[in-house]
Amino acid sequence: MKIKKKPMKIKAPGEGGATIADRFRLDVPEGKGAKGGSGVGKTAATWAFSFGLIALAVMAGLAWMLYSHLEYLQNV
């Protein structure tokens, strides 16, 4: 089994200033990119919003419970 090596072309330091950036560039095929402004799906945004509301309700309930417990301790 033979391994064929292709000769590497090394650019001079002054040429092609974006060689490192080109290595890490993401190639997004046309038509498969984000179609909205945020790139987040509608279902994911709905789930996140609903769980955010549930978390807000739980925090409000806990705050009410702590305040009522504080009032109870004030009278003792």
mmCIF file of the N, C-alpha and C atoms, coordinates in Angstrom:
data_MODEL
# 
_entry.id   MODEL 
# 
loop_
_atom_site.group_PDB 
_atom_site.id 
_atom_site.type_symbol 
_atom_site.label_atom_id 
_atom_site.label_alt_id 
_atom_site.label_comp_id 
_atom_site.label_asym_id 
_atom_site.label_entity_id 
_atom_site.label_seq_id 
_atom_site.pdbx_PDB_ins_code 
_atom_site.Cartn_x 
_atom_site.Cartn_y 
_atom_site.Cartn_z 
_atom_site.occupancy 
_atom_site.B_iso_or_equiv 
_atom_site.pdbx_formal_charge 
_atom_site.auth_seq_id 
_atom_site.auth_comp_id 
_atom_site.auth_asym_id 
_atom_site.auth_atom_id 
_atom_site.pdbx_PDB_model_num 
ATOM 1   N N  . MET A 1 1  ? 0.840   -1.174 0.000  1.00 0.00 ? 1  MET A N  1 
ATOM 2   C CA . MET A 1 1  ? 0.000   0.000  0.000  1.00 0.00 ? 1  MET A CA 1 
ATOM 3   C C  . MET A 1 1  ? 0.889   1.244  0.000  1.00 0.00 ? 1  MET A C  1 
ATOM 4   N N  . LYS A 1 2  ? 0.658   2.108  -0.957 1.00 0.00 ? 2  LYS A N  1 
ATOM 5   C CA . LYS A 1 2  ? 1.454   3.314  -1.075 1.00 0.00 ? 2  LYS A CA 1 
ATOM 6   C C  . LYS A 1 2  ? 0.625   4.523  -0.657 1.00 0.00 ? 2  LYS A C  1 
ATOM 7   N N  . ILE A 1 3  ? 1.252   5.418  0.016  1.00 0.00 ? 3  ILE A N  1 
ATOM 8   C CA . ILE A 1 3  ? 0.605   6.662  0.425  1.00 0.00 ? 3  ILE A CA 1 
ATOM 9   C C  . ILE A 1 3  ? 1.103   7.763  -0.493 1.00 0.00 ? 3  ILE A C  1 
ATOM 10  N N  . LYS A 1 4  ? 0.177   8.382  -1.180 1.00 0.00 ? 4  LYS A N  1 
ATOM 11  C CA . LYS A 1 4  ? 0.545   9.472  -2.075 1.00 0.00 ? 4  LYS A CA 1 
ATOM 12  C C  . LYS A 1 4  ? 0.433   10.786 -1.320 1.00 0.00 ? 4  LYS A C  1 
ATOM 13  N N  . LYS A 1 5  ? 1.503   11.504 -1.301 1.00 0.00 ? 5  LYS A N  1 
ATOM 14  C CA . LYS A 1 5  ? 1.511   12.797 -0.619 1.00 0.00 ? 5  LYS A CA 1 
ATOM 15  C C  . LYS A 1 5  ? 1.442   13.899 -1.653 1.00 0.00 ? 5  LYS A C  1 
ATOM 16  N N  . LYS A 1 6  ? 0.537   14.832 -1.419 1.00 0.00 ? 6  LYS A N  1 
ATOM 17  C CA . LYS A 1 6  ? 0.444   15.993 -2.286 1.00 0.00 ? 6  LYS A CA 1 
ATOM 18  C C  . LYS A 1 6  ? 1.384   17.062 -1.762 1.00 0.00 ? 6  LYS A C  1 
ATOM 19  N N  . PRO A 1 7  ? 2.063   17.738 -2.637 1.00 0.00 ? 7  PRO A N  1 
ATOM 20  C CA . PRO A 1 7  ? 2.956   18.809 -2.154 1.00 0.00 ? 7  PRO A CA 1 
ATOM 21  C C  . PRO A 1 7  ? 2.139   19.962 -1.582 1.00 0.00 ? 7  PRO A C  1 
ATOM 22  N N  . MET A 1 8  ? 2.574   20.434 -0.438 1.00 0.00 ? 8  MET A N  1 
ATOM 23  C CA . MET A 1 8  ? 1.885   21.544 0.218  1.00 0.00 ? 8  MET A CA 1 
ATOM 24  C C  . MET A 1 8  ? 2.394   22.860 -0.328 1.00 0.00 ? 8  MET A C  1 
ATOM 25  N N  . LYS A 1 9  ? 1.481   23.773 -0.559 1.00 0.00 ? 9  LYS A N  1 
ATOM 26  C CA . LYS A 1 9  ? 1.848   25.111 -1.000 1.00 0.00 ? 9  LYS A CA 1 
ATOM 27  C C  . LYS A 1 9  ? 1.831   26.025 0.207  1.00 0.00 ? 9  LYS A C  1 
ATOM 28  N N  . ILE A 1 10 ? 2.957   26.552 0.555  1.00 0.00 ? 10 ILE A N  1 
ATOM 29  C CA . ILE A 1 10 ? 3.070   27.447 1.703  1.00 0.00 ? 10 ILE A CA 1 
ATOM 30  C C  . ILE A 1 10 ? 3.178   28.870 1.186  1.00 0.00 ? 10 ILE A C  1 
ATOM 31  N N  . LYS A 1 11 ? 2.274   29.701 1.652  1.00 0.00 ? 11 LYS A N  1 
ATOM 32  C CA . LYS A 1 11 ? 2.278   31.095 1.236  1.00 0.00 ? 11 LYS A CA 1 
ATOM 33  C C  . LYS A 1 11 ? 3.281   31.879 2.076  1.00 0.00 ? 11 LYS A C  1 
ATOM 34  N N  . ALA A 1 12 ? 3.788   32.914 1.480  1.00 0.00 ? 12 ALA A N  1 
ATOM 35  C CA . ALA A 1 12 ? 4.697   33.801 2.200  1.00 0.00 ? 12 ALA A CA 1 
ATOM 36  C C  . ALA A 1 12 ? 3.914   34.538 3.279  1.00 0.00 ? 12 ALA A C  1 
ATOM 37  N N  . PRO A 1 13 ? 4.559   34.969 4.365  1.00 0.00 ? 13 PRO A N  1 
ATOM 38  C CA . PRO A 1 13 ? 3.837   35.630 5.463  1.00 0.00 ? 13 PRO A CA 1 
ATOM 39  C C  . PRO A 1 13 ? 3.068   36.873 5.049  1.00 0.00 ? 13 PRO A C  1 
ATOM 40  N N  . GLY A 1 14 ? 3.468   37.555 4.005  1.00 0.00 ? 14 GLY A N  1 
ATOM 41  C CA . GLY A 1 14 ? 2.785   38.768 3.589  1.00 0.00 ? 14 GLY A CA 1 
ATOM 42  C C  . GLY A 1 14 ? 1.559   38.505 2.730  1.00 0.00 ? 14 GLY A C  1 
ATOM 43  N N  . GLU A 1 15 ? 1.413   37.302 2.230  1.00 0.00 ? 15 GLU A N  1 
ATOM 44  C CA . GLU A 1 15 ? 0.312   36.996 1.317  1.00 0.00 ? 15 GLU A CA 1 
ATOM 45  C C  . GLU A 1 15 ? -0.850  36.363 2.059  1.00 0.00 ? 15 GLU A C  1 
ATOM 46  N N  . GLY A 1 16 ? -2.042  36.683 1.654  1.00 0.00 ? 16 GLY A N  1 
ATOM 47  C CA . GLY A 1 16 ? -3.226  36.016 2.196  1.00 0.00 ? 16 GLY A CA 1 
ATOM 48  C C  . GLY A 1 16 ? -3.369  36.166 3.689  1.00 0.00 ? 16 GLY A C  1 
ATOM 49  N N  . GLY A 1 17 ? -3.719  37.317 4.159  1.00 0.00 ? 17 GLY A N  1 
ATOM 50  C CA . GLY A 1 17 ? -3.791  37.575 5.589  1.00 0.00 ? 17 GLY A CA 1 
ATOM 51  C C  . GLY A 1 17 ? -4.877  36.810 6.313  1.00 0.00 ? 17 GLY A C  1 
ATOM 52  N N  . ALA A 1 18 ? -5.824  36.210 5.600  1.00 0.00 ? 18 ALA A N  1 
ATOM 53  C CA . ALA A 1 18 ? -6.937  35.533 6.258  1.00 0.00 ? 18 ALA A CA 1 
ATOM 54  C C  . ALA A 1 18 ? -6.808  34.013 6.182  1.00 0.00 ? 18 ALA A C  1 
ATOM 55  N N  . THR A 1 19 ? -5.604  33.502 6.148  1.00 0.00 ? 19 THR A N  1 
ATOM 56  C CA . THR A 1 19 ? -5.458  32.046 6.020  1.00 0.00 ? 19 THR A CA 1 
ATOM 57  C C  . THR A 1 19 ? -5.953  31.317 7.252  1.00 0.00 ? 19 THR A C  1 
ATOM 58  N N  . ILE A 1 20 ? -5.678  31.849 8.443  1.00 0.00 ? 20 ILE A N  1 
ATOM 59  C CA . ILE A 1 20 ? -6.146  31.187 9.662  1.00 0.00 ? 20 ILE A CA 1 
ATOM 60  C C  . ILE A 1 20 ? -7.659  31.311 9.781  1.00 0.00 ? 20 ILE A C  1 
ATOM 61  N N  . ALA A 1 21 ? -8.205  32.464 9.446  1.00 0.00 ? 21 ALA A N  1 
ATOM 62  C CA . ALA A 1 21 ? -9.649  32.654 9.522  1.00 0.00 ? 21 ALA A CA 1 
ATOM 63  C C  . ALA A 1 21 ? -10.370 31.763 8.515  1.00 0.00 ? 21 ALA A C  1 
ATOM 64  N N  . ASP A 1 22 ? -9.760  31.505 7.374  1.00 0.00 ? 22 ASP A N  1 
ATOM 65  C CA . ASP A 1 22 ? -10.381 30.635 6.375  1.00 0.00 ? 22 ASP A CA 1 
ATOM 66  C C  . ASP A 1 22 ? -10.497 29.200 6.864  1.00 0.00 ? 22 ASP A C  1 
ATOM 67  N N  . ARG A 1 23 ? -9.598  28.774 7.710  1.00 0.00 ? 23 ARG A N  1 
ATOM 68  C CA . ARG A 1 23 ? -9.658  27.406 8.223  1.00 0.00 ? 23 ARG A CA 1 
ATOM 69  C C  . ARG A 1 23 ? -10.861 27.189 9.131  1.00 0.00 ? 23 ARG A C  1 
ATOM 70  N N  . PHE A 1 24 ? -11.263 28.213 9.851  1.00 0.00 ? 24 PHE A N  1 
ATOM 71  C CA . PHE A 1 24 ? -12.350 28.087 10.824 1.00 0.00 ? 24 PHE A CA 1 
ATOM 72  C C  . PHE A 1 24 ? -13.671 28.648 10.321 1.00 0.00 ? 24 PHE A C  1 
ATOM 73  N N  . ARG A 1 25 ? -13.740 28.968 9.058  1.00 0.00 ? 25 ARG A N  1 
ATOM 74  C CA . ARG A 1 25 ? -14.965 29.519 8.491  1.00 0.00 ? 25 ARG A CA 1 
ATOM 75  C C  . ARG A 1 25 ? -15.994 28.406 8.340  1.00 0.00 ? 25 ARG A C  1 
ATOM 76  N N  . LEU A 1 26 ? -17.235 28.699 8.681  1.00 0.00 ? 26 LEU A N  1 
ATOM 77  C CA . LEU A 1 26 ? -18.316 27.737 8.540  1.00 0.00 ? 26 LEU A CA 1 
ATOM 78  C C  . LEU A 1 26 ? -18.970 27.933 7.180  1.00 0.00 ? 26 LEU A C  1 
ATOM 79  N N  . ASP A 1 27 ? -18.976 26.879 6.421  1.00 0.00 ? 27 ASP A N  1 
ATOM 80  C CA . ASP A 1 27 ? -19.621 26.941 5.115  1.00 0.00 ? 27 ASP A CA 1 
ATOM 81  C C  . ASP A 1 27 ? -21.069 26.512 5.267  1.00 0.00 ? 27 ASP A C  1 
ATOM 82  N N  . VAL A 1 28 ? -21.973 27.468 5.139  1.00 0.00 ? 28 VAL A N  1 
ATOM 83  C CA . VAL A 1 28 ? -23.399 27.181 5.249  1.00 0.00 ? 28 VAL A CA 1 
ATOM 84  C C  . VAL A 1 28 ? -23.960 27.096 3.839  1.00 0.00 ? 28 VAL A C  1 
ATOM 85  N N  . PRO A 1 29 ? -24.515 25.937 3.475  1.00 0.00 ? 29 PRO A N  1 
ATOM 86  C CA . PRO A 1 29 ? -25.111 25.836 2.142  1.00 0.00 ? 29 PRO A CA 1 
ATOM 87  C C  . PRO A 1 29 ? -26.272 26.807 1.998  1.00 0.00 ? 29 PRO A C  1 
ATOM 88  N N  . GLU A 1 30 ? -26.444 27.335 0.805  1.00 0.00 ? 30 GLU A N  1 
ATOM 89  C CA . GLU A 1 30 ? -27.514 28.292 0.592  1.00 0.00 ? 30 GLU A CA 1 
ATOM 90  C C  . GLU A 1 30 ? -28.861 27.606 0.736  1.00 0.00 ? 30 GLU A C  1 
ATOM 91  N N  . GLY A 1 31 ? -29.781 28.288 1.373  1.00 0.00 ? 31 GLY A N  1 
ATOM 92  C CA . GLY A 1 31 ? -31.118 27.746 1.568  1.00 0.00 ? 31 GLY A CA 1 
ATOM 93  C C  . GLY A 1 31 ? -31.274 26.968 2.861  1.00 0.00 ? 31 GLY A C  1 
ATOM 94  N N  . LYS A 1 32 ? -30.182 26.675 3.551  1.00 0.00 ? 32 LYS A N  1 
ATOM 95  C CA . LYS A 1 32 ? -30.280 25.924 4.800  1.00 0.00 ? 32 LYS A CA 1 
ATOM 96  C C  . LYS A 1 32 ? -29.936 26.774 6.008  1.00 0.00 ? 32 LYS A C  1 
ATOM 97  N N  . GLY A 1 33 ? -29.718 28.051 5.818  1.00 0.00 ? 33 GLY A N  1 
ATOM 98  C CA . GLY A 1 33 ? -29.383 28.940 6.922  1.00 0.00 ? 33 GLY A CA 1 
ATOM 99  C C  . GLY A 1 33 ? -30.633 29.355 7.675  1.00 0.00 ? 33 GLY A C  1 
ATOM 100 N N  . ALA A 1 34 ? -30.433 30.206 8.641  1.00 0.00 ? 34 ALA A N  1 
ATOM 101 C CA . ALA A 1 34 ? -31.553 30.696 9.430  1.00 0.00 ? 34 ALA A CA 1 
ATOM 102 C C  . ALA A 1 34 ? -32.423 31.596 8.553  1.00 0.00 ? 34 ALA A C  1 
ATOM 103 N N  . LYS A 1 35 ? -33.717 31.385 8.602  1.00 0.00 ? 35 LYS A N  1 
ATOM 104 C CA . LYS A 1 35 ? -34.620 32.175 7.781  1.00 0.00 ? 35 LYS A CA 1 
ATOM 105 C C  . LYS A 1 35 ? -35.207 33.354 8.532  1.00 0.00 ? 35 LYS A C  1 
ATOM 106 N N  . GLY A 1 36 ? -34.964 33.422 9.824  1.00 0.00 ? 36 GLY A N  1 
ATOM 107 C CA . GLY A 1 36 ? -35.463 34.544 10.613 1.00 0.00 ? 36 GLY A CA 1 
ATOM 108 C C  . GLY A 1 36 ? -34.297 35.381 11.104 1.00 0.00 ? 36 GLY A C  1 
ATOM 109 N N  . GLY A 1 37 ? -34.599 36.271 11.996 1.00 0.00 ? 37 GLY A N  1 
ATOM 110 C CA . GLY A 1 37 ? -33.546 37.103 12.525 1.00 0.00 ? 37 GLY A CA 1 
ATOM 111 C C  . GLY A 1 37 ? -32.710 36.401 13.578 1.00 0.00 ? 37 GLY A C  1 
ATOM 112 N N  . SER A 1 38 ? -33.328 35.493 14.325 1.00 0.00 ? 38 SER A N  1 
ATOM 113 C CA . SER A 1 38 ? -32.626 34.894 15.445 1.00 0.00 ? 38 SER A CA 1 
ATOM 114 C C  . SER A 1 38 ? -32.091 33.508 15.148 1.00 0.00 ? 38 SER A C  1 
ATOM 115 N N  . GLY A 1 39 ? -32.703 32.781 14.284 1.00 0.00 ? 39 GLY A N  1 
ATOM 116 C CA . GLY A 1 39 ? -32.268 31.431 14.000 1.00 0.00 ? 39 GLY A CA 1 
ATOM 117 C C  . GLY A 1 39 ? -32.800 30.414 14.991 1.00 0.00 ? 39 GLY A C  1 
ATOM 118 N N  . VAL A 1 40 ? -33.728 30.800 15.840 1.00 0.00 ? 40 VAL A N  1 
ATOM 119 C CA . VAL A 1 40 ? -34.322 29.896 16.817 1.00 0.00 ? 40 VAL A CA 1 
ATOM 120 C C  . VAL A 1 40 ? -35.681 29.473 16.287 1.00 0.00 ? 40 VAL A C  1 
ATOM 121 N N  . GLY A 1 41 ? -35.969 28.182 16.402 1.00 0.00 ? 41 GLY A N  1 
ATOM 122 C CA . GLY A 1 41 ? -37.244 27.682 15.909 1.00 0.00 ? 41 GLY A CA 1 
ATOM 123 C C  . GLY A 1 41 ? -38.415 28.159 16.743 1.00 0.00 ? 41 GLY A C  1 
ATOM 124 N N  . LYS A 1 42 ? -39.586 28.127 16.134 1.00 0.00 ? 42 LYS A N  1 
ATOM 125 C CA . LYS A 1 42 ? -40.790 28.609 16.818 1.00 0.00 ? 42 LYS A CA 1 
ATOM 126 C C  . LYS A 1 42 ? -41.160 27.689 17.979 1.00 0.00 ? 42 LYS A C  1 
ATOM 127 N N  . THR A 1 43 ? -41.002 26.381 17.786 1.00 0.00 ? 43 THR A N  1 
ATOM 128 C CA . THR A 1 43 ? -41.338 25.433 18.848 1.00 0.00 ? 43 THR A CA 1 
ATOM 129 C C  . THR A 1 43 ? -40.407 25.599 20.048 1.00 0.00 ? 43 THR A C  1 
ATOM 130 N N  . ALA A 1 44 ? -39.119 25.734 19.774 1.00 0.00 ? 44 ALA A N  1 
ATOM 131 C CA . ALA A 1 44 ? -38.155 25.901 20.869 1.00 0.00 ? 44 ALA A CA 1 
ATOM 132 C C  . ALA A 1 44 ? -38.414 27.189 21.636 1.00 0.00 ? 44 ALA A C  1 
ATOM 133 N N  . ALA A 1 45 ? -38.747 28.252 20.918 1.00 0.00 ? 45 ALA A N  1 
ATOM 134 C CA . ALA A 1 45 ? -39.035 29.522 21.584 1.00 0.00 ? 45 ALA A CA 1 
ATOM 135 C C  . ALA A 1 45 ? -40.298 29.425 22.427 1.00 0.00 ? 45 ALA A C  1 
ATOM 136 N N  . THR A 1 46 ? -41.304 28.692 21.943 1.00 0.00 ? 46 THR A N  1 
ATOM 137 C CA . THR A 1 46 ? -42.539 28.517 22.701 1.00 0.00 ? 46 THR A CA 1 
ATOM 138 C C  . THR A 1 46 ? -42.278 27.734 23.982 1.00 0.00 ? 46 THR A C  1 
ATOM 139 N N  . TRP A 1 47 ? -41.501 26.655 23.882 1.00 0.00 ? 47 TRP A N  1 
ATOM 140 C CA . TRP A 1 47 ? -41.168 25.866 25.080 1.00 0.00 ? 47 TRP A CA 1 
ATOM 141 C C  . TRP A 1 47 ? -40.381 26.700 26.085 1.00 0.00 ? 47 TRP A C  1 
ATOM 142 N N  . ALA A 1 48 ? -39.406 27.449 25.607 1.00 0.00 ? 48 ALA A N  1 
ATOM 143 C CA . ALA A 1 48 ? -38.594 28.267 26.514 1.00 0.00 ? 48 ALA A CA 1 
ATOM 144 C C  . ALA A 1 48 ? -39.440 29.335 27.196 1.00 0.00 ? 48 ALA A C  1 
ATOM 145 N N  . PHE A 1 49 ? -40.338 29.958 26.449 1.00 0.00 ? 49 PHE A N  1 
ATOM 146 C CA . PHE A 1 49 ? -41.203 30.979 27.024 1.00 0.00 ? 49 PHE A CA 1 
ATOM 147 C C  . PHE A 1 49 ? -42.145 30.388 28.059 1.00 0.00 ? 49 PHE A C  1 
ATOM 148 N N  . SER A 1 50 ? -42.718 29.210 27.769 1.00 0.00 ? 50 SER A N  1 
ATOM 149 C CA . SER A 1 50 ? -43.656 28.598 28.713 1.00 0.00 ? 50 SER A CA 1 
ATOM 150 C C  . SER A 1 50 ? -42.941 28.157 29.991 1.00 0.00 ? 50 SER A C  1 
ATOM 151 N N  . PHE A 1 51 ? -41.748 27.585 29.867 1.00 0.00 ? 51 PHE A N  1 
ATOM 152 C CA . PHE A 1 51 ? -41.015 27.204 31.067 1.00 0.00 ? 51 PHE A CA 1 
ATOM 153 C C  . PHE A 1 51 ? -40.533 28.425 31.839 1.00 0.00 ? 51 PHE A C  1 
ATOM 154 N N  . GLY A 1 52 ? -40.280 29.508 31.143 1.00 0.00 ? 52 GLY A N  1 
ATOM 155 C CA . GLY A 1 52 ? -39.942 30.754 31.827 1.00 0.00 ? 52 GLY A CA 1 
ATOM 156 C C  . GLY A 1 52 ? -41.105 31.276 32.650 1.00 0.00 ? 52 GLY A C  1 
ATOM 157 N N  . LEU A 1 53 ? -42.316 31.185 32.095 1.00 0.00 ? 53 LEU A N  1 
ATOM 158 C CA . LEU A 1 53 ? -43.499 31.600 32.854 1.00 0.00 ? 53 LEU A CA 1 
ATOM 159 C C  . LEU A 1 53 ? -43.731 30.693 34.063 1.00 0.00 ? 53 LEU A C  1 
ATOM 160 N N  . ILE A 1 54 ? -43.520 29.392 33.884 1.00 0.00 ? 54 ILE A N  1 
ATOM 161 C CA . ILE A 1 54 ? -43.677 28.463 35.012 1.00 0.00 ? 54 ILE A CA 1 
ATOM 162 C C  . ILE A 1 54 ? -42.654 28.784 36.098 1.00 0.00 ? 54 ILE A C  1 
ATOM 163 N N  . ALA A 1 55 ? -41.419 29.054 35.710 1.00 0.00 ? 55 ALA A N  1 
ATOM 164 C CA . ALA A 1 55 ? -40.383 29.397 36.687 1.00 0.00 ? 55 ALA A CA 1 
ATOM 165 C C  . ALA A 1 55 ? -40.713 30.695 37.410 1.00 0.00 ? 55 ALA A C  1 
ATOM 166 N N  . LEU A 1 56 ? -41.266 31.657 36.681 1.00 0.00 ? 56 LEU A N  1 
ATOM 167 C CA . LEU A 1 56 ? -41.669 32.921 37.304 1.00 0.00 ? 56 LEU A CA 1 
ATOM 168 C C  . LEU A 1 56 ? -42.791 32.696 38.314 1.00 0.00 ? 56 LEU A C  1 
ATOM 169 N N  . ALA A 1 57 ? -43.751 31.835 37.987 1.00 0.00 ? 57 ALA A N  1 
ATOM 170 C CA . ALA A 1 57 ? -44.843 31.535 38.915 1.00 0.00 ? 57 ALA A CA 1 
ATOM 171 C C  . ALA A 1 57 ? -44.317 30.823 40.166 1.00 0.00 ? 57 ALA A C  1 
ATOM 172 N N  . VAL A 1 58 ? -43.377 29.895 39.991 1.00 0.00 ? 58 VAL A N  1 
ATOM 173 C CA . VAL A 1 58 ? -42.799 29.196 41.141 1.00 0.00 ? 58 VAL A CA 1 
ATOM 174 C C  . VAL A 1 58 ? -42.041 30.177 42.030 1.00 0.00 ? 58 VAL A C  1 
ATOM 175 N N  . MET A 1 59 ? -41.288 31.078 41.434 1.00 0.00 ? 59 MET A N  1 
ATOM 176 C CA . MET A 1 59 ? -40.549 32.061 42.228 1.00 0.00 ? 59 MET A CA 1 
ATOM 177 C C  . MET A 1 59 ? -41.491 33.009 42.964 1.00 0.00 ? 59 MET A C  1 
ATOM 178 N N  . ALA A 1 60 ? -42.588 33.395 42.321 1.00 0.00 ? 60 ALA A N  1 
ATOM 179 C CA . ALA A 1 60 ? -43.567 34.257 42.993 1.00 0.00 ? 60 ALA A CA 1 
ATOM 180 C C  . ALA A 1 60 ? -44.196 33.514 44.168 1.00 0.00 ? 60 ALA A C  1 
ATOM 181 N N  . GLY A 1 61 ? -44.499 32.246 43.985 1.00 0.00 ? 61 GLY A N  1 
ATOM 182 C CA . GLY A 1 61 ? -45.056 31.442 45.078 1.00 0.00 ? 61 GLY A CA 1 
ATOM 183 C C  . GLY A 1 61 ? -44.083 31.312 46.236 1.00 0.00 ? 61 GLY A C  1 
ATOM 184 N N  . LEU A 1 62 ? -42.815 31.104 45.937 1.00 0.00 ? 62 LEU A N  1 
ATOM 185 C CA . LEU A 1 62 ? -41.816 31.003 47.000 1.00 0.00 ? 62 LEU A CA 1 
ATOM 186 C C  . LEU A 1 62 ? -41.628 32.333 47.720 1.00 0.00 ? 62 LEU A C  1 
ATOM 187 N N  . ALA A 1 63 ? -41.656 33.432 46.978 1.00 0.00 ? 63 ALA A N  1 
ATOM 188 C CA . ALA A 1 63 ? -41.532 34.742 47.616 1.00 0.00 ? 63 ALA A CA 1 
ATOM 189 C C  . ALA A 1 63 ? -42.720 35.012 48.530 1.00 0.00 ? 63 ALA A C  1 
ATOM 190 N N  . TRP A 1 64 ? -43.932 34.666 48.072 1.00 0.00 ? 64 TRP A N  1 
ATOM 191 C CA . TRP A 1 64 ? -45.118 34.835 48.911 1.00 0.00 ? 64 TRP A CA 1 
ATOM 192 C C  . TRP A 1 64 ? -45.006 33.974 50.169 1.00 0.00 ? 64 TRP A C  1 
ATOM 193 N N  . MET A 1 65 ? -44.526 32.735 50.023 1.00 0.00 ? 65 MET A N  1 
ATOM 194 C CA . MET A 1 65 ? -44.393 31.842 51.170 1.00 0.00 ? 65 MET A CA 1 
ATOM 195 C C  . MET A 1 65 ? -43.382 32.387 52.188 1.00 0.00 ? 65 MET A C  1 
ATOM 196 N N  . LEU A 1 66 ? -42.255 32.900 51.703 1.00 0.00 ? 66 LEU A N  1 
ATOM 197 C CA . LEU A 1 66 ? -41.264 33.475 52.618 1.00 0.00 ? 66 LEU A CA 1 
ATOM 198 C C  . LEU A 1 66 ? -41.806 34.711 53.323 1.00 0.00 ? 66 LEU A C  1 
ATOM 199 N N  . TYR A 1 67 ? -42.549 35.549 52.600 1.00 0.00 ? 67 TYR A N  1 
ATOM 200 C CA . TYR A 1 67 ? -43.112 36.759 53.211 1.00 0.00 ? 67 TYR A CA 1 
ATOM 201 C C  . TYR A 1 67 ? -44.156 36.400 54.266 1.00 0.00 ? 67 TYR A C  1 
ATOM 202 N N  . SER A 1 68 ? -44.997 35.406 53.971 1.00 0.00 ? 68 SER A N  1 
ATOM 203 C CA . SER A 1 68 ? -46.005 35.007 54.958 1.00 0.00 ? 68 SER A CA 1 
ATOM 204 C C  . SER A 1 68 ? -45.351 34.370 56.180 1.00 0.00 ? 68 SER A C  1 
ATOM 205 N N  . HIS A 1 69 ? -44.267 33.644 55.976 1.00 0.00 ? 69 HIS A N  1 
ATOM 206 C CA . HIS A 1 69 ? -43.548 33.070 57.110 1.00 0.00 ? 69 HIS A CA 1 
ATOM 207 C C  . HIS A 1 69 ? -42.892 34.167 57.941 1.00 0.00 ? 69 HIS A C  1 
ATOM 208 N N  . LEU A 1 70 ? -42.401 35.210 57.276 1.00 0.00 ? 70 LEU A N  1 
ATOM 209 C CA . LEU A 1 70 ? -41.819 36.335 58.003 1.00 0.00 ? 70 LEU A CA 1 
ATOM 210 C C  . LEU A 1 70 ? -42.883 37.031 58.855 1.00 0.00 ? 70 LEU A C  1 
ATOM 211 N N  . GLU A 1 71 ? -44.075 37.216 58.303 1.00 0.00 ? 71 GLU A N  1 
ATOM 212 C CA . GLU A 1 71 ? -45.166 37.821 59.068 1.00 0.00 ? 71 GLU A CA 1 
ATOM 213 C C  . GLU A 1 71 ? -45.538 36.951 60.277 1.00 0.00 ? 71 GLU A C  1 
ATOM 214 N N  . TYR A 1 72 ? -45.516 35.647 60.094 1.00 0.00 ? 72 TYR A N  1 
ATOM 215 C CA . TYR A 1 72 ? -45.826 34.727 61.201 1.00 0.00 ? 72 TYR A CA 1 
ATOM 216 C C  . TYR A 1 72 ? -44.773 34.861 62.301 1.00 0.00 ? 72 TYR A C  1 
ATOM 217 N N  . LEU A 1 73 ? -43.510 34.958 61.910 1.00 0.00 ? 73 LEU A N  1 
ATOM 218 C CA . LEU A 1 73 ? -42.448 35.062 62.907 1.00 0.00 ? 73 LEU A CA 1 
ATOM 219 C C  . LEU A 1 73 ? -42.443 36.416 63.607 1.00 0.00 ? 73 LEU A C  1 
ATOM 220 N N  . GLN A 1 74 ? -42.940 37.456 62.981 1.00 0.00 ? 74 GLN A N  1 
ATOM 221 C CA . GLN A 1 74 ? -43.002 38.775 63.592 1.00 0.00 ? 74 GLN A CA 1 
ATOM 222 C C  . GLN A 1 74 ? -43.982 38.791 64.779 1.00 0.00 ? 74 GLN A C  1 
ATOM 223 N N  . ASN A 1 75 ? -45.041 38.002 64.698 1.00 0.00 ? 75 ASN A N  1 
ATOM 224 C CA . ASN A 1 75 ? -46.057 37.998 65.747 1.00 0.00 ? 75 ASN A CA 1 
ATOM 225 C C  . ASN A 1 75 ? -45.667 37.140 66.945 1.00 0.00 ? 75 ASN A C  1 
ATOM 226 N N  . VAL A 1 76 ? -44.665 36.313 66.807 1.00 0.00 ? 76 VAL A N  1 
ATOM 227 C CA . VAL A 1 76 ? -44.303 35.402 67.896 1.00 0.00 ? 76 VAL A CA 1 
ATOM 228 C C  . VAL A 1 76 ? -43.520 36.075 68.958 1.00 0.00 ? 76 VAL A C  1 
# 
